């Protein structure tokens, strides 16, 4: 009986992984762009502010 439970658990895990892979492939662009925008946005703002500070200090 325990073997059957283990097999069903592995099947559920593999199905979940396959489902996640399919979702990532189909909606991968949107899922990747959202975190990238959240990470790159503040980074660009930080770079702009640091560039302004260096320009002011240089002058």
PDB file of N, CA, C and O in Angstrom:
ATOM      1  N   UNK A   1       0.837  -1.199   0.000  1.00  0.00           N
ATOM      2  CA  UNK A   1       0.000   0.000   0.000  1.00  0.00           C
ATOM      3  C   UNK A   1       0.877   1.257   0.000  1.00  0.00           C
ATOM      4  O   UNK A   1       0.594   2.227  -0.704  1.00  0.00           O
ATOM      5  N   UNK A   2       1.952   1.221   0.807  1.00  0.00           N
ATOM      6  CA  UNK A   2       2.822   2.398   0.892  1.00  0.00           C
ATOM      7  C   UNK A   2       3.474   2.674  -0.467  1.00  0.00           C
ATOM      8  O   UNK A   2       3.671   3.828  -0.848  1.00  0.00           O
ATOM      9  N   UNK A   3       3.806   1.593  -1.195  1.00  0.00           N
ATOM     10  CA  UNK A   3       4.402   1.799  -2.516  1.00  0.00           C
ATOM     11  C   UNK A   3       3.433   2.543  -3.439  1.00  0.00           C
ATOM     12  O   UNK A   3       3.845   3.439  -4.176  1.00  0.00           O
ATOM     13  N   UNK A   4       2.158   2.178  -3.402  1.00  0.00           N
ATOM     14  CA  UNK A   4       1.171   2.862  -4.238  1.00  0.00           C
ATOM     15  C   UNK A   4       1.093   4.342  -3.869  1.00  0.00           C
ATOM     16  O   UNK A   4       0.996   5.204  -4.743  1.00  0.00           O
ATOM     17  N   UNK A   5       1.137   4.628  -2.571  1.00  0.00           N
ATOM     18  CA  UNK A   5       1.073   6.030  -2.156  1.00  0.00           C
ATOM     19  C   UNK A   5       2.298   6.785  -2.665  1.00  0.00           C
ATOM     20  O   UNK A   5       2.186   7.925  -3.117  1.00  0.00           O
ATOM     21  N   UNK A   6       3.465   6.150  -2.590  1.00  0.00           N
ATOM     22  CA  UNK A   6       4.677   6.807  -3.083  1.00  0.00           C
ATOM     23  C   UNK A   6       4.566   7.073  -4.581  1.00  0.00           C
ATOM     24  O   UNK A   6       4.930   8.148  -5.057  1.00  0.00           O
ATOM     25  N   UNK A   7       4.058   6.079  -5.323  1.00  0.00           N
ATOM     26  CA  UNK A   7       3.939   6.236  -6.778  1.00  0.00           C
ATOM     27  C   UNK A   7       2.978   7.378  -7.099  1.00  0.00           C
ATOM     28  O   UNK A   7       3.270   8.213  -7.956  1.00  0.00           O
ATOM     29  N   UNK A   8       1.837   7.419  -6.418  1.00  0.00           N
ATOM     30  CA  UNK A   8       0.859   8.480  -6.691  1.00  0.00           C
ATOM     31  C   UNK A   8       1.465   9.844  -6.349  1.00  0.00           C
ATOM     32  O   UNK A   8       1.226  10.826  -7.053  1.00  0.00           O
ATOM     33  N   UNK A   9       2.251   9.901  -5.265  1.00  0.00           N
ATOM     34  CA  UNK A   9       2.881  11.166  -4.891  1.00  0.00           C
ATOM     35  C   UNK A   9       3.855  11.605  -5.980  1.00  0.00           C
ATOM     36  O   UNK A   9       3.876  12.773  -6.367  1.00  0.00           O
ATOM     37  N   UNK A  10       4.667  10.659  -6.475  1.00  0.00           N
ATOM     38  CA  UNK A  10       5.613  11.006  -7.540  1.00  0.00           C
ATOM     39  C   UNK A  10       4.875  11.453  -8.795  1.00  0.00           C
ATOM     40  O   UNK A  10       5.300  12.388  -9.473  1.00  0.00           O
ATOM     41  N   UNK A  11       3.753  10.774  -9.105  1.00  0.00           N
ATOM     42  CA  UNK A  11       2.966  11.148 -10.293  1.00  0.00           C
ATOM     43  C   UNK A  11       2.416  12.559 -10.128  1.00  0.00           C
ATOM     44  O   UNK A  11       2.450  13.357 -11.064  1.00  0.00           O
ATOM     45  N   UNK A  12       1.908  12.866  -8.932  1.00  0.00           N
ATOM     46  CA  UNK A  12       1.371  14.212  -8.690  1.00  0.00           C
ATOM     47  C   UNK A  12       2.483  15.250  -8.803  1.00  0.00           C
ATOM     48  O   UNK A  12       2.275  16.319  -9.376  1.00  0.00           O
ATOM     49  N   UNK A  13       3.670  14.942  -8.259  1.00  0.00           N
ATOM     50  CA  UNK A  13       4.796  15.882  -8.325  1.00  0.00           C
ATOM     51  C   UNK A  13       5.210  16.105  -9.774  1.00  0.00           C
ATOM     52  O   UNK A  13       5.411  17.242 -10.200  1.00  0.00           O
ATOM     53  N   UNK A  14       5.337  15.001 -10.538  1.00  0.00           N
ATOM     54  CA  UNK A  14       5.749  15.138 -11.939  1.00  0.00           C
ATOM     55  C   UNK A  14       4.697  15.907 -12.727  1.00  0.00           C
ATOM     56  O   UNK A  14       5.038  16.736 -13.570  1.00  0.00           O
ATOM     57  N   UNK A  15       3.412  15.639 -12.459  1.00  0.00           N
ATOM     58  CA  UNK A  15       2.345  16.382 -13.152  1.00  0.00           C
ATOM     59  C   UNK A  15       2.422  17.861 -12.794  1.00  0.00           C
ATOM     60  O   UNK A  15       2.252  18.718 -13.661  1.00  0.00           O
ATOM     61  N   UNK A  16       2.676  18.164 -11.531  1.00  0.00           N
ATOM     62  CA  UNK A  16       2.799  19.563 -11.112  1.00  0.00           C
ATOM     63  C   UNK A  16       3.975  20.240 -11.792  1.00  0.00           C
ATOM     64  O   UNK A  16       3.868  21.385 -12.231  1.00  0.00           O
ATOM     65  N   UNK A  17       5.105  19.530 -11.881  1.00  0.00           N
ATOM     66  CA  UNK A  17       6.286  20.094 -12.539  1.00  0.00           C
ATOM     67  C   UNK A  17       6.005  20.315 -14.019  1.00  0.00           C
ATOM     68  O   UNK A  17       6.370  21.353 -14.571  1.00  0.00           O
ATOM     69  N   UNK A  18       5.359  19.345 -14.665  1.00  0.00           N
ATOM     70  CA  UNK A  18       5.024  19.495 -16.089  1.00  0.00           C
ATOM     71  C   UNK A  18       4.076  20.670 -16.287  1.00  0.00           C
ATOM     72  O   UNK A  18       4.256  21.467 -17.208  1.00  0.00           O
ATOM     73  N   UNK A  19       3.068  20.780 -15.428  1.00  0.00           N
ATOM     74  CA  UNK A  19       2.114  21.892 -15.533  1.00  0.00           C
ATOM     75  C   UNK A  19       2.834  23.226 -15.359  1.00  0.00           C
ATOM     76  O   UNK A  19       2.589  24.176 -16.103  1.00  0.00           O
ATOM     77  N   UNK A  20       3.728  23.287 -14.364  1.00  0.00           N
ATOM     78  CA  UNK A  20       4.484  24.520 -14.136  1.00  0.00           C
ATOM     79  C   UNK A  20       5.360  24.833 -15.348  1.00  0.00           C
ATOM     80  O   UNK A  20       5.478  25.992 -15.746  1.00  0.00           O
ATOM     81  N   UNK A  21       5.977  23.801 -15.938  1.00  0.00           N
ATOM     82  CA  UNK A  21       6.828  24.017 -17.114  1.00  0.00           C
ATOM     83  C   UNK A  21       5.994  24.541 -18.281  1.00  0.00           C
ATOM     84  O   UNK A  21       6.416  25.457 -18.987  1.00  0.00           O
ATOM     85  N   UNK A  22       4.811  23.959 -18.483  1.00  0.00           N
ATOM     86  CA  UNK A  22       3.948  24.415 -19.585  1.00  0.00           C
ATOM     87  C   UNK A  22       3.525  25.862 -19.348  1.00  0.00           C
ATOM     88  O   UNK A  22       3.543  26.676 -20.271  1.00  0.00           O
ATOM     89  N   UNK A  23       3.148  26.182 -18.115  1.00  0.00           N
ATOM     90  CA  UNK A  23       2.725  27.556 -17.805  1.00  0.00           C
ATOM     91  C   UNK A  23       3.891  28.517 -18.019  1.00  0.00           C
ATOM     92  O   UNK A  23       3.708  29.607 -18.560  1.00  0.00           O
ATOM     93  N   UNK A  24       5.092  28.112 -17.593  1.00  0.00           N
ATOM     94  CA  UNK A  24       6.262  28.979 -17.763  1.00  0.00           C
ATOM     95  C   UNK A  24       6.564  29.183 -19.234  1.00  0.00           C
ATOM     96  O   UNK A  24       6.948  30.277 -19.645  1.00  0.00           O
ATOM     97  N   UNK A  25       6.391  28.127 -20.038  1.00  0.00           N
ATOM     98  CA  UNK A  25       6.686  28.251 -21.474  1.00  0.00           C
ATOM     99  C   UNK A  25       5.653  29.144 -22.149  1.00  0.00           C
ATOM    100  O   UNK A  25       6.005  29.998 -22.963  1.00  0.00           O
ATOM    101  N   UNK A  26       4.371  28.948 -21.812  1.00  0.00           N
ATOM    102  CA  UNK A  26       3.317  29.717 -22.483  1.00  0.00           C
ATOM    103  C   UNK A  26       3.290  31.161 -21.992  1.00  0.00           C
ATOM    104  O   UNK A  26       3.152  32.086 -22.792  1.00  0.00           O
ATOM    105  N   UNK A  27       3.422  31.356 -20.685  1.00  0.00           N
ATOM    106  CA  UNK A  27       3.367  32.708 -20.129  1.00  0.00           C
ATOM    107  C   UNK A  27       4.754  33.153 -19.651  1.00  0.00           C
ATOM    108  O   UNK A  27       4.867  34.054 -18.820  1.00  0.00           O
ATOM    109  N   UNK A  28       5.801  32.521 -20.175  1.00  0.00           N
ATOM    110  CA  UNK A  28       7.154  32.832 -19.712  1.00  0.00           C
ATOM    111  C   UNK A  28       7.528  34.282 -19.941  1.00  0.00           C
ATOM    112  O   UNK A  28       8.161  34.903 -19.087  1.00  0.00           O
ATOM    113  N   UNK A  29       7.142  34.833 -21.094  1.00  0.00           N
ATOM    114  CA  UNK A  29       7.540  36.210 -21.412  1.00  0.00           C
ATOM    115  C   UNK A  29       6.976  37.168 -20.366  1.00  0.00           C
ATOM    116  O   UNK A  29       7.706  37.994 -19.818  1.00  0.00           O
ATOM    117  N   UNK A  30       5.675  37.056 -20.089  1.00  0.00           N
ATOM    118  CA  UNK A  30       5.046  37.964 -19.122  1.00  0.00           C
ATOM    119  C   UNK A  30       5.622  37.734 -17.725  1.00  0.00           C
ATOM    120  O   UNK A  30       5.915  38.693 -17.012  1.00  0.00           O
ATOM    121  N   UNK A  31       5.787  36.467 -17.329  1.00  0.00           N
ATOM    122  CA  UNK A  31       6.300  36.170 -15.990  1.00  0.00           C
ATOM    123  C   UNK A  31       7.736  36.664 -15.835  1.00  0.00           C
ATOM    124  O   UNK A  31       8.131  37.085 -14.747  1.00  0.00           O
ATOM    125  N   UNK A  32       8.525  36.615 -16.918  1.00  0.00           N
ATOM    126  CA  UNK A  32       9.909  37.081 -16.838  1.00  0.00           C
ATOM    127  C   UNK A  32       9.974  38.603 -16.877  1.00  0.00           C
ATOM    128  O   UNK A  32      10.812  39.207 -16.206  1.00  0.00           O
ATOM    129  N   UNK A  33       9.099  39.224 -17.656  1.00  0.00           N
ATOM    130  CA  UNK A  33       9.144  40.685 -17.793  1.00  0.00           C
ATOM    131  C   UNK A  33       8.724  41.373 -16.497  1.00  0.00           C
ATOM    132  O   UNK A  33       9.276  42.416 -16.150  1.00  0.00           O
ATOM    133  N   UNK A  34       7.754  40.806 -15.776  1.00  0.00           N
ATOM    134  CA  UNK A  34       7.293  41.456 -14.545  1.00  0.00           C
ATOM    135  C   UNK A  34       8.411  41.580 -13.506  1.00  0.00           C
ATOM    136  O   UNK A  34       8.659  42.689 -13.032  1.00  0.00           O
ATOM    137  N   UNK A  35       9.100  40.490 -13.129  1.00  0.00           N
ATOM    138  CA  UNK A  35      10.201  40.635 -12.169  1.00  0.00           C
ATOM    139  C   UNK A  35      11.337  41.478 -12.728  1.00  0.00           C
ATOM    140  O   UNK A  35      11.952  42.253 -11.996  1.00  0.00           O
ATOM    141  N   UNK A  36      11.627  41.334 -14.035  1.00  0.00           N
ATOM    142  CA  UNK A  36      12.696  42.130 -14.640  1.00  0.00           C
ATOM    143  C   UNK A  36      12.364  43.608 -14.527  1.00  0.00           C
ATOM    144  O   UNK A  36      13.231  44.409 -14.178  1.00  0.00           O
ATOM    145  N   UNK A  37      11.121  43.984 -14.815  1.00  0.00           N
ATOM    146  CA  UNK A  37      10.721  45.391 -14.710  1.00  0.00           C
ATOM    147  C   UNK A  37      10.840  45.860 -13.259  1.00  0.00           C
ATOM    148  O   UNK A  37      11.295  46.974 -13.003  1.00  0.00           O
ATOM    149  N   UNK A  38      10.432  45.011 -12.310  1.00  0.00           N
ATOM    150  CA  UNK A  38      10.505  45.391 -10.897  1.00  0.00           C
ATOM    151  C   UNK A  38      11.956  45.538 -10.446  1.00  0.00           C
ATOM    152  O   UNK A  38      12.253  46.373  -9.593  1.00  0.00           O
ATOM    153  N   UNK A  39      12.868  44.733 -11.012  1.00  0.00           N
ATOM    154  CA  UNK A  39      14.282  44.792 -10.616  1.00  0.00           C
ATOM    155  C   UNK A  39      15.014  45.880 -11.397  1.00  0.00           C
ATOM    156  O   UNK A  39      15.774  46.659 -10.822  1.00  0.00           O
ATOM    157  N   UNK A  40      14.781  45.931 -12.715  1.00  0.00           N
ATOM    158  CA  UNK A  40      15.521  46.873 -13.564  1.00  0.00           C
ATOM    159  C   UNK A  40      15.052  48.305 -13.328  1.00  0.00           C
ATOM    160  O   UNK A  40      15.863  49.229 -13.383  1.00  0.00           O
ATOM    161  N   UNK A  41      13.765  48.508 -13.068  1.00  0.00           N
ATOM    162  CA  UNK A  41      13.243  49.861 -12.843  1.00  0.00           C
ATOM    163  C   UNK A  41      14.004  50.597 -11.753  1.00  0.00           C
ATOM    164  O   UNK A  41      14.592  51.644 -12.023  1.00  0.00           O
ATOM    165  N   UNK A  42      14.010  50.076 -10.516  1.00  0.00           N
ATOM    166  CA  UNK A  42      14.753  50.740  -9.439  1.00  0.00           C
ATOM    167  C   UNK A  42      16.245  50.836  -9.732  1.00  0.00           C
ATOM    168  O   UNK A  42      16.881  51.817  -9.348  1.00  0.00           O
ATOM    169  N   UNK A  43      16.819  49.835 -10.407  1.00  0.00           N
ATOM    170  CA  UNK A  43      18.245  49.890 -10.740  1.00  0.00           C
ATOM    171  C   UNK A  43      18.529  51.069 -11.655  1.00  0.00           C
ATOM    172  O   UNK A  43      19.507  51.790 -11.454  1.00  0.00           O
ATOM    173  N   UNK A  44      17.676  51.272 -12.667  1.00  0.00           N
ATOM    174  CA  UNK A  44      17.865  52.403 -13.584  1.00  0.00           C
ATOM    175  C   UNK A  44      17.730  53.713 -12.810  1.00  0.00           C
ATOM    176  O   UNK A  44      18.508  54.644 -13.022  1.00  0.00           O
ATOM    177  N   UNK A  45      16.740  53.785 -11.911  1.00  0.00           N
ATOM    178  CA  UNK A  45      16.571  55.006 -11.112  1.00  0.00           C
ATOM    179  C   UNK A  45      17.807  55.244 -10.252  1.00  0.00           C
ATOM    180  O   UNK A  45      18.273  56.379 -10.142  1.00  0.00           O
ATOM    181  N   UNK A  46      18.344  54.187  -9.642  1.00  0.00           N
ATOM    182  CA  UNK A  46      19.547  54.330  -8.812  1.00  0.00           C
ATOM    183  C   UNK A  46      20.725  54.795  -9.655  1.00  0.00           C
ATOM    184  O   UNK A  46      21.478  55.675  -9.238  1.00  0.00           O
ATOM    185  N   UNK A  47      20.892  54.203 -10.856  1.00  0.00           N
ATOM    186  CA  UNK A  47      21.989  54.610 -11.732  1.00  0.00           C
ATOM    187  C   UNK A  47      21.842  56.068 -12.132  1.00  0.00           C
ATOM    188  O   UNK A  47      22.829  56.804 -12.152  1.00  0.00           O
ATOM    189  N   UNK A  48      20.617  56.502 -12.452  1.00  0.00           N
ATOM    190  CA  UNK A  48      20.391  57.891 -12.839  1.00  0.00           C
ATOM    191  C   UNK A  48      20.729  58.829 -11.685  1.00  0.00           C
ATOM    192  O   UNK A  48      21.376  59.855 -11.893  1.00  0.00           O
ATOM    193  N   UNK A  49      20.301  58.491 -10.475  1.00  0.00           N
ATOM    194  CA  UNK A  49      20.568  59.360  -9.324  1.00  0.00           C
ATOM    195  C   UNK A  49      22.067  59.390  -9.026  1.00  0.00           C
ATOM    196  O   UNK A  49      22.606  60.450  -8.710  1.00  0.00           O
ATOM    197  N   UNK A  50      22.743  58.254  -9.120  1.00  0.00           N
ATOM    198  CA  UNK A  50      24.184  58.228  -8.855  1.00  0.00           C
ATOM    199  C   UNK A  50      24.924  59.019  -9.931  1.00  0.00           C
ATOM    200  O   UNK A  50      25.890  59.715  -9.621  1.00  0.00           O
ATOM    201  N   UNK A  51      24.488  58.925 -11.188  1.00  0.00           N
ATOM    202  CA  UNK A  51      25.128  59.695 -12.255  1.00  0.00           C
ATOM    203  C   UNK A  51      24.948  61.189 -12.009  1.00  0.00           C
ATOM    204  O   UNK A  51      25.883  61.963 -12.213  1.00  0.00           O
ATOM    205  N   UNK A  52      23.767  61.601 -11.576  1.00  0.00           N
ATOM    206  CA  UNK A  52      23.525  63.013 -11.281  1.00  0.00           C
ATOM    207  C   UNK A  52      24.428  63.471 -10.145  1.00  0.00           C
ATOM    208  O   UNK A  52      24.986  64.567 -10.200  1.00  0.00           O
ATOM    209  N   UNK A  53      24.576  62.649  -9.123  1.00  0.00           N
ATOM    210  CA  UNK A  53      25.424  63.017  -7.986  1.00  0.00           C
ATOM    211  C   UNK A  53      26.879  63.154  -8.431  1.00  0.00           C
ATOM    212  O   UNK A  53      27.559  64.107  -8.050  1.00  0.00           O
ATOM    213  N   UNK A  54      27.356  62.208  -9.235  1.00  0.00           N
ATOM    214  CA  UNK A  54      28.751  62.273  -9.676  1.00  0.00           C
ATOM    215  C   UNK A  54      28.958  63.495 -10.567  1.00  0.00           C
ATOM    216  O   UNK A  54      29.995  64.152 -10.474  1.00  0.00           O
ATOM    217  N   UNK A  55      27.993  63.809 -11.425  1.00  0.00           N
ATOM    218  CA  UNK A  55      28.128  64.987 -12.286  1.00  0.00           C
ATOM    219  C   UNK A  55      28.188  66.251 -11.433  1.00  0.00           C
ATOM    220  O   UNK A  55      29.011  67.129 -11.693  1.00  0.00           O
ATOM    221  N   UNK A  56      27.334  66.356 -10.424  1.00  0.00           N
ATOM    222  CA  UNK A  56      27.322  67.549  -9.578  1.00  0.00           C
ATOM    223  C   UNK A  56      28.639  67.667  -8.814  1.00  0.00           C
ATOM    224  O   UNK A  56      29.214  68.751  -8.720  1.00  0.00           O
ATOM    225  N   UNK A  57      29.115  66.539  -8.268  1.00  0.00           N
ATOM    226  CA  UNK A  57      30.358  66.586  -7.500  1.00  0.00           C
ATOM    227  C   UNK A  57      31.535  66.889  -8.434  1.00  0.00           C
ATOM    228  O   UNK A  57      32.469  67.589  -8.042  1.00  0.00           O
ATOM    229  N   UNK A  58      31.497  66.370  -9.658  1.00  0.00           N
ATOM    230  CA  UNK A  58      32.570  66.629 -10.622  1.00  0.00           C
ATOM    231  C   UNK A  58      32.649  68.105 -10.975  1.00  0.00           C
ATOM    232  O   UNK A  58      33.734  68.676 -11.081  1.00  0.00           O
ATOM    233  N   UNK A  59      31.469  68.719 -11.157  1.00  0.00           N
ATOM    234  CA  UNK A  59      31.455  70.154 -11.474  1.00  0.00           C
ATOM    235  C   UNK A  59      31.828  70.956 -10.220  1.00  0.00           C
ATOM    236  O   UNK A  59      31.876  72.185 -10.266  1.00  0.00           O
TER     237      UNK A  59
END
